[in-house]
Amino acid sequence: MTTSDDARNVKKAPAKDPWELPDVSGLVVGVLGGTGDQGRGLAYRLAKAGQRVIIGSRAAERAEAAAGELGLGIEGAGNAECARRSDIVIVAVPWDGHAKTLEGLREELAGKLVVDCVNPLGFDKQGAYALKPEEGSAAEQAAALLPDSRVTAAFHHLSAVLLQDPEIDAIDTDVMVLGESRADTDIVQALAGRIPGMRGVFAGRLRNAHQVESLVANLISVNRRYKAHAGLRVTDV
């Protein structure tokens, strides 16, 4: 029987260092929507950092052509094959095709770590504005459609122009990472940190994804006013 003195003398395990992240260099990263600007840029940066990358498209030949243009050992495949062969799958498809794409890949994405970087936006004469999906956010829609996958959200605030520019060696920005499992968000943070200049920062659970996705509308306004390619930095962490 444990006495009160014994209980007081039991040492607590040290808190885990939030910056102690896993080695993800051996993981295969698939990018659905890898022929679009954002997906293409992410594929290029990750491959340049030494990650093995497969880009996916509805048409395998389009993915193969884009992969050939990018080089760096990047492979191209149809979306289903891309999902099957990857350890981590980044969803970078247009918002209007988000639900349909994921519904069609539920089986291939089962058990996979899925990283949703889609921003539901509308545009009118006043500029960009945020849309709110019925599920709350694009990431929550992904989680609802992929019950057997481990869904996270990240890479929302990156400039496709900077990502694709071969003259730029480092991109000075933080990547806000959201998810339900610390083990999963740690992996995504580590993946973001593979790109020079980037840092992955945990930013909450998926229920907080809407405001992260919506902030892109503000960054578009910043970029238009200042002729910039703005990103984000989180201070004091």
Disulfide bonds with the S-S distance in Angstrom:
none
